[in-house]
Amino acid sequence: MGFQVKMALTSFELGRLKLLAHVREELDRAGIEAQSIQCKSGGLQTPPGIARLTIVANATPATLDFTSTEIEECESIVAGEPWYKIAAFIARLAR
């Protein structure tokens, strides 16, 4: 018999998942086929307190940074400033 450990996701982790799902929807709506969509934080490539969204479309990477607070605000729904940032970002990709 094995046992399972269940851990709840943090507000940041939930927000990041919601944000990625929203980005995928908006890319599909704009007719943009992405080869890769990632949202990373921590490590050497992102400053503390920043999450970096990277989309690779047409073999070209594009990035957009969010604060940890903005990501956590997306825990339930992507709205407000993160929504506007994503909309403007995808509009630039569509050009």
N, C-alpha and C positions, 0 to 999 in steps of 0.2 A: 504494500500500500504506500502510495506516495501522498504527499500533502502539497497543497497549493498556498502560496502566499499572494494575497491580493493587495495591491497598493493603489491608492487613489492617485490620479493625475493631478499635478499642481495647476493653478490658474494659468501659469505660463505655458505649460504643455498643452492644456486644452485650447488655449488661445491660438497657439501655433498651429494645431491641427485644424481649427476652424478657419484660420487665415489661409492655410494652404488649400483647403477645400474651396473657399471662396475664390481664390486666385484661379484655380483650375476651371471653375464655372465661368468666370469672366473671360478667360482665354478662349474657352470653347465658344462662348457667345460672340467673341470678336473674330472667330475663325482663325485663331493663331494656334498652330500646332507646336507644342513645346516638347523638346527632347528630354528636358530635365527641369524639375522644379524642386528647389531645396530652401529650407529656412534653418540657418545655423546660428548658434550663439556660443560664446566662450571660445577658448582656444586662441591661437596666435593671429588668426585672420580677422577677428572681429573685436572691436574695443569692448571693455566691460560695460554691461547694461544695454548692449545693442544686439539685435537679431538681424541678420542679413538674409534677405530673400534674393535668391539667384534663379533666374529663368534662362534657359538656353533654348533659343528659337532660331531656326535657320542657321544653326551652328555658331550663333553669336550669343555670348553671355551678357546679361544685363542684371544689375543689382539695385536693390532698394533697401534702405536701412529703416528699422523700426526701433523705438525704445522698448525696454522691457515692459513699461507701463502700457504702452500702446498694444503690445501683444496680449497682456493680461486682460485688457479691456475687451478683447475679442472672445473671451471665454464662452459667452452665450451667443453673441451675434457680431458680425463684422459691421461696424457702423462708425459714424463720426469721422475723425481725422484719418484713421487707418483705411476706411472705405474710400475717401477722397484721394489718398496717396496711391492706392492700388488702381483706381480708375484712371488717374493721370498717367501712371506708369504704363498701363496697358495701352492707353491711347498713343503713347510715344512708340511702343513696340509695334503697333498696327501700321504706323507710317512706313 
